[in-house]
Amino acid sequence: MKGYVPPPRLSLSNEPQPITRSITITEGISVKDLAEKLGIRAKDLIGRLLARGVFATVNQTLDAELASEMARFFGAETNVISFEEQAQKEISEAAAGEEGVSAEAVPRPPVVTIMGHVDHGKTTLLDSIRSTSVAEGEAGGITQHIGAYKVTIQDKDSPAFGRQIVFLDTPGHEAFTRMRARGAKATDIVVLVVAADDGVMPQTLEAIDHAHAAEVPIIVAVNKIDKPDALPDRVKKQLADRGLMPEDWGGTTVFVDVSAKKKTNLNLLMEMICLVADLQELKATPDQSATGVVLEAKLDRGRGPVATVLAQNGTLHTGDNFVVGNVYGKVRAMFDDRGAQLEEAPPSTPVEILGMEGLPQAGDQFVVVADRDKARGISEYREQKAREAALAKSSRVSLEGLAEQLKTAGTKELNIILKADVGGSVEVLSDLLAKLSNDKVRLKVLRSGVGAITESDVLLASASNAIIIGFSVRPERKAQELAEQEKVDIRLHSIIYELQDEIKRAMSGLLEPTIKETYQGRAEVLETFRIPKVGTVAGCRVMDGLIKRDSEVRLLRDNVVIFTGKVGSLRRFKDDASEVRNGMECGISIANYGDIKVGDVIEAFVTERIAAEVIA
């Protein structure tokens, strides 16, 4: 058309603007949010990204490097902070901006971590304080997960009557170093338990190092003073040599002589904890959004991912949206350490929460957010980053591994697939196995995860010549059958020492005769009956195989072993039966055990000793 002049095309200057200001951005910032911070139109930013070869929409997240580069182009320096830091900053600003009570910090209960050498009585001490019996349920009497408990001081004569203390019970074995390091991060005071008859041991020193690294005060509880060979003064001297000088010797460390079994001086210990806490002036603001740390995470078949969270500041409510690591979710329900349901959790409260979209890592920061979409965006961005890092790592290792294998042609590689009941154990066992590698045998963990051993684990093991290690978990029935068919070696453990020893022996080719377990059958519990003088009897239907009166049995709940023992009695109707076959119903009681619930599975097996083959 004559006389028509086309409009000028949108031209983007390729010259960056001079830097005149500084902005703060969070990881995984969206194009829209970055444009707002820079004070430009989103389409200009998209155009600039396009010129750089990046196709992006307004809601797309950018990594910190690219966002900083774009900001510099538009004349702004960037300071990148994590999403948690940004949330904390917003909370502080909101609290400072509001008048009156909401900004006021109030005293909160101290969080105390119990540390010390294995078998020095940490869990028993906690049991005496809580008047419960946690230790009896632990495998081999060893704590293998972080427990978190809230205790109220009941002694009316005590000056600290009615005050609350939160206890974190951490495992004592050296392999749980990382777990304990995490416990110390969340804590205000460390109570170091040392047995008066045993003295200072390697993990006692390690616990002292953790406490110093986390810069938290130490109270020493000298336990087992009721024993005839107890020497509390020897413990004081050993610890004084390590820099923990007792108060009565002119130092600053509080020492309390206690006996967990006889419940001696427990009130004095709790008073001392409150005294040390008062000196620290621990405060929190209950009226703000909650922040905290994940102590432990596990997969529960009925409830999905379950995390034990310590709310450190603010109050956590049912229905809150949150981000924890690269997982987001909404609090569907909360339970305290005794299993009671809660509607809200004030500061310094350990709770189990349901409602996560995935399984967080123990030690991740927990932040409540108002906007669910924002929570989803940040978790997807982190998930993508984690996936990219894993892919980069795997491709790099395979290329380096090629040169490595050419150099070390004599090295054997033992592939391992690791499954455990909670996230903390997976992390610790992966570390432990990685450390066991030596010149002759290299251990490689191909897959590690939480939950029962599944068919896909067995198929991967079969394809890669791996062995499967289950820690406090069992294989699913189909996975067990597939493993027998594919000749895949599944090793099941519930105590970390035994697992460590077995792998070491296998690596040196010195495996002793193993105790082979032959599966006999399994029965599902349909109903339970309390019978006087007998205890709990489970009304069961045999689902496959058979159950014999002399069988050993394992009680499974959600594929996790709850108890292992023997059949106490086996009956069909009113008569004793020697065996009950597939499809039939029967009554089973387990010797010396009564906590059977409807839906549990009773698995019968026999064990025999056979000469072991070397697995490495």
C-alpha positions as CSV (number, residue, x, y, z in Angstrom):
1,M,0.0,0.0,0.0
2,K,1.4,3.3,-1.0
3,G,2.6,5.6,1.7
4,Y,2.5,2.9,4.5
5,V,5.3,3.0,7.0
6,P,5.7,-0.2,9.1
7,P,6.0,0.4,12.8
8,P,9.5,0.2,14.2
9,R,10.5,-3.3,15.4
10,L,11.1,-3.8,19.1
11,S,14.8,-3.3,19.4
12,L,16.6,-4.4,22.4
13,S,19.8,-2.6,23.3
14,N,22.7,-5.0,23.6
15,E,24.5,-2.6,25.9
16,P,24.2,-3.3,29.6
17,Q,23.1,-0.4,31.8
18,P,25.5,1.0,34.4
19,I,25.1,-0.6,37.8
20,T,23.2,1.9,40.1
21,R,21.5,-0.2,42.7
22,S,21.5,-3.5,44.6
23,I,18.6,-6.0,44.9
24,T,18.1,-9.2,47.0
25,I,16.7,-12.2,45.1
26,T,15.9,-15.7,46.3
27,E,16.9,-19.0,44.7
28,G,14.4,-20.1,42.0
29,I,13.0,-16.6,41.5
30,S,10.3,-16.4,38.7
31,V,10.6,-14.1,35.7
32,K,7.6,-12.1,36.9
33,D,9.1,-11.5,40.4
34,L,12.6,-10.6,39.0
35,A,11.0,-8.0,36.6
36,E,9.1,-6.5,39.5
37,K,12.3,-6.2,41.6
38,L,14.1,-4.6,38.7
39,G,11.2,-2.2,38.0
40,I,10.9,-3.3,34.3
41,R,8.2,-4.9,32.2
42,A,8.2,-8.7,32.2
43,K,8.2,-8.8,28.4
44,D,11.4,-6.8,28.3
45,L,13.1,-9.4,30.5
46,I,11.6,-12.2,28.4
47,G,13.0,-10.5,25.3
48,R,16.4,-10.2,26.9
49,L,16.3,-13.9,27.9
50,L,15.3,-14.8,24.3
51,A,18.3,-12.8,22.9
52,R,20.5,-15.0,25.2
53,G,18.8,-18.2,23.8
54,V,16.6,-18.9,26.8
55,F,12.9,-19.5,26.2
56,A,11.0,-18.5,29.3
57,T,7.4,-17.7,30.4
58,V,6.5,-15.2,33.1
59,N,6.0,-18.0,35.7
60,Q,9.2,-19.8,34.9
61,T,11.9,-20.0,37.6
62,L,15.5,-18.9,36.9
63,D,18.6,-20.2,38.6
64,A,20.6,-17.7,40.6
65,E,23.4,-17.4,38.1
66,L,21.1,-16.5,35.2
67,A,18.9,-14.2,37.3
68,S,22.1,-12.3,38.5
69,E,23.3,-11.9,34.9
70,M,19.9,-10.5,33.8
71,A,19.8,-8.1,36.8
72,R,23.4,-6.9,36.0
73,F,22.3,-6.2,32.4
74,F,19.4,-4.0,33.7
75,G,21.7,-2.1,36.1
76,A,21.4,-3.9,39.4
77,E,23.8,-5.9,41.6
78,T,22.3,-9.0,43.2
79,N,22.5,-10.6,46.6
80,V,21.2,-14.2,46.4
81,I,19.7,-15.7,49.6
82,S,17.9,-19.0,50.2
83,F,14.1,-19.2,50.3
84,E,14.3,-19.9,54.1
85,E,16.3,-16.8,54.7
86,Q,13.8,-14.7,52.7
87,A,10.9,-16.2,54.6
88,Q,12.6,-15.5,57.9
89,K,13.3,-11.9,56.8
90,E,9.7,-11.3,55.9
91,I,8.5,-12.7,59.2
92,S,10.9,-10.5,61.1
93,E,9.8,-7.4,59.1
94,A,6.1,-8.2,59.7
95,A,6.7,-8.7,63.4
96,A,8.7,-5.4,63.7
97,G,6.0,-3.5,61.7
98,E,3.1,-4.5,63.9
99,E,2.6,-2.8,67.2
100,G,1.9,-4.6,70.5
101,V,2.1,-8.2,71.5
102,S,2.7,-10.0,68.2
103,A,6.4,-8.8,68.0
104,E,7.1,-9.9,71.6
105,A,9.4,-12.8,72.2
106,V,8.5,-15.0,75.1
107,P,10.7,-17.6,76.9
108,R,10.6,-21.1,75.3
109,P,11.4,-24.5,76.6
110,P,15.1,-25.5,76.1
111,V,15.9,-28.3,73.5
112,V,18.3,-30.7,75.1
113,T,20.2,-33.4,73.2
114,I,21.3,-36.5,75.1
115,M,24.7,-37.7,73.8
116,G,27.3,-40.2,74.9
117,H,28.9,-43.6,74.2
118,V,26.9,-46.6,73.2
119,D,25.4,-48.5,76.2
120,H,26.1,-45.7,78.7
121,G,22.3,-45.5,79.5
122,K,21.1,-42.5,77.4
123,T,17.7,-44.0,76.5
124,T,17.2,-45.6,79.9
125,L,17.9,-42.1,81.4
126,L,15.2,-40.6,79.2
127,D,12.8,-43.5,80.0
128,S,13.2,-42.7,83.7
129,I,12.5,-39.0,83.0
130,R,9.5,-39.8,80.8
131,S,8.4,-42.9,82.9
132,T,8.1,-44.9,79.7
133,S,10.1,-47.7,78.2
134,V,11.6,-46.8,74.8
135,A,14.8,-48.9,75.2
136,E,12.9,-52.2,75.3
137,G,11.6,-51.7,71.8
138,E,15.0,-50.9,70.3
139,A,16.9,-53.6,68.4
140,G,19.6,-55.0,70.7
141,G,18.8,-52.2,73.1
142,I,20.5,-49.7,70.7
143,T,18.8,-46.4,69.6
144,Q,18.9,-46.2,65.9
145,H,16.6,-43.2,65.2
146,I,16.4,-39.7,66.7
147,G,13.6,-39.6,69.2
148,A,12.1,-36.3,70.4
149,Y,10.2,-36.0,73.6
150,K,8.6,-33.1,75.6
151,V,8.7,-33.5,79.3
152,T,7.0,-31.4,82.0
153,I,8.7,-31.3,85.5
154,Q,6.2,-32.8,87.9
155,D,8.0,-32.5,91.2
156,K,6.1,-29.9,93.3
157,D,9.1,-29.2,95.6
158,S,11.3,-28.3,92.7
159,P,11.8,-24.6,91.8
160,A,11.4,-25.6,88.2
161,F,7.9,-27.2,88.8
162,G,5.7,-27.1,85.7
163,R,8.5,-26.1,83.3
164,Q,8.9,-28.0,80.0
165,I,12.1,-29.5,78.5
166,V,12.4,-31.0,75.0
167,F,14.7,-34.0,74.8
168,L,16.3,-35.3,71.6
169,D,17.7,-38.8,72.0
170,T,20.4,-39.5,69.5
171,P,22.0,-42.8,68.6
172,G,25.3,-43.6,70.4
173,H,27.1,-45.7,67.8
174,E,30.0,-44.0,65.9
175,A,28.3,-44.6,62.5
176,F,25.6,-42.2,63.5
177,T,28.0,-39.2,63.7
178,R,26.1,-37.3,61.0
179,M,22.8,-37.9,62.8
180,R,24.2,-36.6,66.0
181,A,25.8,-33.6,64.3
182,R,22.3,-32.8,63.1
183,G,20.9,-33.3,66.6
184,A,23.4,-30.8,68.0
185,K,22.4,-28.3,65.3
186,A,18.9,-28.1,66.6
187,T,19.8,-28.1,70.2
188,D,20.4,-25.5,73.0
189,I,22.1,-27.7,75.6
190,V,23.9,-31.1,75.4
191,V,23.6,-33.5,78.2
192,L,26.6,-35.8,78.0
193,V,25.9,-39.2,79.6
194,V,29.0,-41.0,80.9
195,A,28.8,-44.3,82.7
196,A,30.6,-44.1,86.1
197,D,31.8,-47.7,85.8
198,D,33.1,-47.3,82.2
199,G,34.5,-43.8,82.0
200,V,35.3,-41.7,78.9
201,M,35.0,-43.6,75.7
202,P,35.6,-42.7,71.9
203,Q,32.1,-41.6,71.3
204,T,32.1,-39.6,74.5
205,L,34.9,-37.5,73.0
206,E,33.2,-37.3,69.7
207,A,30.0,-36.0,71.4
208,I,32.1,-33.3,73.1
209,D,33.5,-32.3,69.6
210,H,30.0,-32.0,68.2
211,A,28.8,-29.9,71.1
212,H,31.8,-27.6,70.8
213,A,31.3,-27.4,67.0
214,A,27.7,-26.4,67.5
215,E,28.8,-24.0,70.3
216,V,26.3,-25.3,72.9
217,P,26.9,-25.6,76.6
218,I,27.5,-29.1,78.1
219,I,26.0,-30.6,81.2
220,V,27.6,-33.9,82.2
221,A,25.3,-36.6,83.7
222,V,27.5,-39.3,85.4
223,N,25.2,-42.3,85.1
224,K,25.2,-45.8,86.8
225,I,26.4,-44.4,90.2
226,D,24.4,-47.2,91.9
227,K,26.8,-49.8,90.6
228,P,29.4,-51.2,93.1
229,D,32.3,-50.5,90.7
230,A,31.2,-46.9,89.9
231,L,34.0,-44.3,90.1
232,P,32.4,-40.8,89.5
233,D,35.6,-39.0,90.4
234,R,37.5,-40.8,87.7
235,V,35.0,-39.6,85.1
236,K,35.4,-36.0,86.4
237,K,39.2,-36.3,86.2
238,Q,39.1,-37.7,82.6
239,L,36.7,-35.0,81.5
240,A,38.7,-32.2,83.3
241,D,41.7,-33.4,81.2
242,R,39.5,-32.8,78.1
243,G,38.7,-29.3,79.1
244,L,35.4,-29.9,80.9
245,M,36.3,-28.7,84.4
246,P,33.6,-29.5,87.1
247,E,32.1,-26.5,89.0
248,D,33.2,-28.0,92.4
249,W,36.8,-28.1,91.1
250,G,36.6,-24.4,90.2
251,G,35.5,-24.9,86.5
252,T,32.3,-23.9,84.7
253,T,30.9,-27.4,83.6
254,V,27.8,-28.6,85.6
255,F,28.2,-32.3,86.7
256,V,25.3,-34.3,88.1
257,D,25.6,-37.8,89.5
258,V,22.5,-39.8,88.4
259,S,21.2,-43.3,88.3
260,A,18.7,-44.0,85.6
261,K,17.7,-47.4,87.0
262,K,17.2,-46.1,90.6
263,K,15.9,-42.7,89.4
264,T,18.5,-40.9,91.6
265,N,19.0,-37.1,91.1
266,L,16.8,-36.9,88.0
267,N,15.0,-33.8,89.4
268,L,18.4,-32.2,90.1
269,L,19.5,-32.8,86.5
270,M,16.3,-31.2,85.2
271,E,16.7,-28.2,87.5
272,M,20.3,-27.8,86.2
273,I,19.0,-27.9,82.6
274,C,16.5,-25.1,83.4
275,L,19.2,-23.1,85.2
276,V,21.6,-23.3,82.2
277,A,18.7,-22.5,79.8
278,D,17.8,-19.4,81.9
279,L,21.4,-18.1,81.5
280,Q,21.0,-18.4,77.7
281,E,17.7,-16.5,77.7
282,L,16.0,-18.7,75.1
283,K,13.1,-16.9,73.5
284,A,10.7,-17.4,70.6
285,T,7.8,-15.5,69.0
286,P,4.7,-17.8,69.1
287,D,2.5,-15.5,67.1
288,Q,4.4,-15.7,63.8
289,S,4.6,-18.4,61.1
290,A,6.5,-21.5,62.1
291,T,10.1,-22.3,61.2
292,G,11.9,-25.4,62.3
293,V,14.1,-28.4,61.4
294,V,13.3,-32.0,60.3
295,L,14.7,-34.5,62.8
296,E,13.7,-37.7,61.0
297,A,11.5,-38.8,58.0
298,K,10.0,-42.1,57.1
299,L,7.5,-43.7,54.7
300,D,4.4,-45.2,56.4
301,R,2.2,-47.4,54.2
302,G,-1.1,-46.2,55.7
303,R,-0.1,-42.5,56.2
304,G,2.4,-41.7,53.4
305,P,5.5,-39.6,54.1
306,V,5.8,-38.8,57.9
307,A,8.4,-36.3,59.2
308,T,9.4,-35.6,62.8
309,V,9.8,-31.9,62.9
310,L,11.0,-29.6,65.7
311,A,9.2,-26.2,65.6
312,Q,11.9,-23.8,66.6
313,N,10.1,-20.5,66.3
314,G,6.5,-19.5,65.7
315,T,3.5,-21.8,66.1
316,L,2.7,-24.6,63.6
317,H,-1.0,-25.1,62.9
318,T,-3.0,-27.9,61.1
319,G,-3.6,-26.7,57.6
320,D,-0.4,-24.6,57.2
321,N,1.4,-24.8,53.8
322,F,5.1,-25.4,54.1
323,V,8.4,-26.0,52.2
324,V,11.0,-28.3,53.6
325,G,14.1,-28.9,51.4
326,N,12.8,-29.8,47.9
327,V,9.4,-31.0,49.2
328,Y,6.3,-29.0,49.9
329,G,3.0,-29.9,51.5
330,K,0.2,-29.0,53.8
331,V,-0.1,-30.1,57.5
332,R,-2.9,-32.6,57.4
333,A,-2.4,-33.8,60.9
334,M,0.1,-33.5,63.8
335,F,0.9,-35.9,66.6
336,D,3.1,-35.4,69.7
337,D,5.7,-37.9,71.0
338,R,3.0,-40.0,72.7
339,G,0.8,-40.2,69.6
340,A,-1.9,-37.7,70.7
341,Q,-3.2,-35.5,67.9
342,L,-2.5,-31.8,68.1
343,E,-4.1,-28.8,66.4
344,E,-1.1,-26.5,67.0
345,A,2.5,-26.8,68.0
346,P,4.1,-23.8,69.9
347,P,7.9,-23.1,69.7
348,S,10.2,-26.0,70.9
349,T,7.6,-28.7,70.2
350,P,8.6,-31.9,68.4
351,V,5.7,-33.2,66.3
352,E,5.1,-35.8,63.6
353,I,3.4,-34.3,60.6
354,L,1.5,-35.8,57.7
355,G,0.7,-34.2,54.3
356,M,4.0,-34.0,52.5
357,E,4.2,-34.5,48.7
358,G,7.5,-36.4,49.1
359,L,10.1,-37.5,51.6
360,P,12.3,-34.7,53.0
361,Q,15.9,-35.2,54.1
362,A,16.6,-35.2,57.9
363,G,18.2,-31.9,58.8
364,D,16.3,-29.9,56.2
365,Q,14.9,-26.5,57.2
366,F,11.1,-26.3,57.6
367,V,9.3,-23.0,56.7
368,V,5.6,-22.2,56.7
369,V,4.5,-20.2,53.6
370,A,1.2,-18.4,52.9
371,D,1.1,-19.1,49.2
372,R,0.8,-22.8,48.2
373,D,1.8,-22.1,44.6
374,K,4.9,-20.4,45.7
375,A,5.7,-23.4,47.8
376,R,5.2,-25.8,44.9
377,G,7.3,-23.6,42.6
378,I,10.3,-23.5,45.0
379,S,10.1,-27.3,45.6
380,E,9.9,-28.1,41.9
381,Y,12.9,-25.8,41.2
382,R,15.0,-27.6,44.0
383,E,13.9,-31.0,42.7
384,Q,15.0,-30.1,39.2
385,K,18.4,-28.9,40.6
386,A,18.9,-32.1,42.6
387,R,18.0,-34.2,39.5
388,E,20.5,-32.2,37.3
389,A,23.2,-32.6,40.0
390,A,22.6,-36.4,40.2
391,L,22.7,-36.7,36.4
392,A,25.9,-34.7,36.1
393,K,27.4,-36.8,38.9
394,S,26.4,-40.2,37.3
395,S,27.7,-39.3,33.8
396,R,31.0,-37.9,35.3
397,V,31.6,-41.0,37.5
398,S,31.1,-43.4,34.6
399,L,33.8,-41.6,32.5
400,E,36.2,-41.3,35.4
401,G,35.3,-44.8,36.4
402,L,36.5,-46.1,33.0
403,A,40.0,-44.8,33.6
404,E,39.8,-45.9,37.2
405,Q,38.9,-49.4,36.3
406,L,41.7,-49.6,33.7
407,K,44.2,-48.6,36.5
408,T,42.7,-50.9,39.1
409,A,42.0,-54.0,37.0
410,G,42.5,-56.1,40.1
411,T,39.8,-54.3,42.1
412,K,36.5,-56.1,42.6
413,E,33.3,-54.0,42.8
414,L,30.5,-55.0,45.1
415,N,27.2,-53.3,44.1
416,I,24.7,-52.7,46.9
417,I,21.0,-51.7,47.0
418,L,20.1,-50.3,50.4
419,K,16.6,-50.0,51.9
420,A,15.9,-48.8,55.5
421,D,12.8,-47.9,57.5
422,V,13.7,-44.2,58.0
423,G,15.7,-41.5,56.1
424,G,18.3,-41.0,58.8
425,S,19.4,-44.6,58.7
426,V,19.7,-44.6,54.9
427,E,22.0,-41.6,55.0
428,V,24.2,-43.1,57.8
429,L,24.4,-46.6,56.2
430,S,25.3,-45.1,52.8
431,D,28.2,-43.3,54.5
432,L,29.2,-46.3,56.4
433,L,29.3,-48.6,53.4
434,A,31.2,-45.9,51.3
435,K,33.9,-45.8,54.1
436,L,34.3,-49.6,54.1
437,S,35.8,-49.7,50.5
438,N,39.4,-50.8,50.4
439,D,42.1,-51.6,47.8
440,K,40.7,-55.0,46.9
441,V,36.9,-54.4,47.1
442,R,35.1,-51.2,46.2
443,L,31.6,-50.9,47.6
444,K,29.1,-49.0,45.5
445,V,25.6,-48.1,46.6
446,L,23.5,-48.2,43.4
447,R,20.2,-47.2,45.0
448,S,19.2,-46.3,48.6
449,G,15.7,-45.5,49.8
450,V,13.1,-45.7,52.5
451,G,10.5,-48.5,52.7
452,A,10.1,-52.2,52.0
453,I,12.2,-54.0,49.4
454,T,10.2,-54.0,46.2
455,E,10.3,-55.9,42.9
456,S,12.0,-53.1,41.1
457,D,14.9,-53.3,43.7
458,V,15.3,-57.0,43.0
459,L,15.2,-56.4,39.2
460,L,17.9,-53.8,39.5
461,A,20.0,-56.1,41.7
462,S,19.6,-58.9,39.2
463,A,20.6,-56.7,36.3
464,S,23.6,-55.2,38.1
465,N,24.8,-58.2,40.1
466,A,24.1,-56.4,43.3
467,I,23.2,-57.6,46.8
468,I,20.2,-56.0,48.7
469,I,20.6,-54.9,52.3
470,G,17.4,-54.3,54.3
471,F,17.8,-52.4,57.6
472,S,14.7,-53.0,59.8
473,V,12.6,-53.6,56.7
474,R,11.4,-56.7,54.9
475,P,10.9,-57.6,51.2
476,E,7.4,-57.6,49.8
477,R,6.1,-61.1,49.1
478,K,6.4,-60.8,45.3
479,A,9.9,-59.3,45.7
480,Q,10.9,-62.3,47.9
481,E,9.7,-64.8,45.2
482,L,11.4,-62.9,42.5
483,A,14.7,-62.8,44.5
484,E,14.6,-66.6,44.9
485,Q,13.9,-67.0,41.2
486,E,16.6,-64.5,40.1
487,K,19.1,-65.8,42.8
488,V,19.4,-62.3,44.3
489,D,21.1,-62.2,47.7
490,I,19.0,-60.3,50.3
491,R,20.6,-59.6,53.7
492,L,18.3,-58.3,56.4
493,H,19.6,-56.6,59.5
494,S,18.3,-54.5,62.4
495,I,21.6,-53.8,64.3
496,I,24.2,-51.7,62.6
497,Y,27.2,-53.5,64.1
498,E,26.1,-56.8,62.6
499,L,25.7,-55.3,59.2
500,Q,29.1,-53.7,59.4
501,D,30.8,-56.9,60.5
502,E,29.1,-59.0,57.9
503,I,30.2,-56.7,55.1
504,K,33.7,-56.6,56.4
505,R,33.9,-60.3,56.6
506,A,32.5,-60.7,53.2
507,M,35.1,-58.3,51.8
508,S,37.9,-60.2,53.4
509,G,36.4,-63.5,52.1
510,L,36.0,-64.8,55.7
511,L,32.2,-65.2,56.0
512,E,31.3,-67.7,58.7
513,P,28.5,-70.2,58.1
514,T,25.4,-68.1,57.7
515,I,22.1,-68.9,59.3
516,K,19.8,-69.5,56.3
517,E,16.2,-68.6,56.7
518,T,13.6,-70.7,54.9
519,Y,10.2,-69.0,54.4
520,Q,7.2,-71.2,55.4
521,G,4.1,-69.0,55.1
522,R,2.3,-65.9,56.2
523,A,-1.0,-65.2,57.8
524,E,-3.0,-62.0,58.0
525,V,-4.5,-60.9,61.3
526,L,-8.3,-60.5,60.9
527,E,-9.3,-60.0,64.6
528,T,-7.6,-60.0,68.0
529,F,-8.8,-61.5,71.3
530,R,-7.7,-61.0,74.9
531,I,-7.8,-64.2,76.8
532,P,-7.1,-64.3,80.5
533,K,-3.8,-66.1,81.5
534,V,-2.9,-66.5,77.8
535,G,-2.7,-62.9,76.5
536,T,-3.5,-61.7,73.1
537,V,-4.5,-64.3,70.5
538,A,-4.7,-63.3,66.8
539,G,-7.5,-64.7,64.7
540,C,-5.8,-65.2,61.3
541,R,-6.2,-66.5,57.8
542,V,-3.2,-68.2,56.2
543,M,-2.6,-66.4,52.9
544,D,0.1,-68.7,51.5
545,G,2.4,-71.5,52.6
546,L,1.7,-73.0,56.1
547,I,2.2,-72.1,59.7
548,K,3.7,-74.8,62.0
549,R,3.5,-74.9,65.8
550,D,7.3,-75.0,66.1
551,S,7.8,-72.1,63.6
552,E,9.7,-69.0,64.4
553,V,7.6,-66.0,63.5
554,R,8.0,-62.3,62.6
555,L,5.3,-59.8,63.1
556,L,5.1,-57.2,60.3
557,R,3.3,-53.9,60.3
558,D,3.5,-52.0,57.0
559,N,6.3,-54.4,56.0
560,V,8.4,-53.2,58.9
561,V,9.5,-55.8,61.5
562,I,7.8,-55.1,64.9
563,F,8.8,-58.3,66.7
564,T,10.5,-61.6,66.1
565,G,9.8,-64.6,68.3
566,K,8.2,-68.1,68.4
567,V,4.6,-69.4,68.1
568,G,3.2,-69.6,71.6
569,S,0.1,-71.7,70.6
570,L,-1.6,-72.6,67.3
571,R,-5.2,-73.7,67.2
572,R,-8.0,-74.6,64.8
573,F,-11.3,-73.9,66.5
574,K,-10.7,-75.2,70.1
575,D,-8.1,-77.9,69.2
576,D,-4.4,-77.5,69.1
577,A,-3.0,-77.9,65.6
578,S,0.5,-79.0,64.5
579,E,0.2,-77.0,61.3
580,V,-2.3,-74.8,59.4
581,R,-2.3,-74.6,55.6
582,N,-3.0,-72.0,53.0
583,G,-6.6,-70.6,53.0
584,M,-7.5,-71.9,56.5
585,E,-8.3,-69.8,59.5
586,C,-6.6,-70.3,62.9
587,G,-5.7,-68.7,66.2
588,I,-2.1,-67.8,66.8
589,S,-0.5,-66.4,69.9
590,I,3.1,-65.2,69.9
591,A,5.2,-66.2,72.9
592,N,5.9,-63.3,75.3
593,Y,4.3,-60.6,73.0
594,G,0.8,-59.1,73.0
595,D,0.8,-55.9,70.8
596,I,-0.9,-57.5,67.8
597,K,-3.2,-55.3,65.7
598,V,-5.8,-56.1,63.0
599,G,-4.1,-55.9,59.5
600,D,-0.6,-57.1,60.8
601,V,1.0,-60.0,59.0
602,I,2.6,-62.9,60.8
603,E,5.4,-64.5,58.8
604,A,6.6,-68.0,59.7
605,F,10.1,-69.3,59.0
606,V,12.7,-71.8,60.1
607,T,16.5,-71.1,60.3
608,E,19.4,-73.5,59.6
609,R,23.1,-73.0,59.5
610,I,24.8,-73.4,56.2
611,A,28.4,-72.7,54.9
612,A,28.5,-69.2,53.4
613,E,29.6,-68.2,50.0
614,V,31.8,-65.1,49.7
615,I,29.7,-62.3,48.3
616,A,32.6,-60.1,47.3
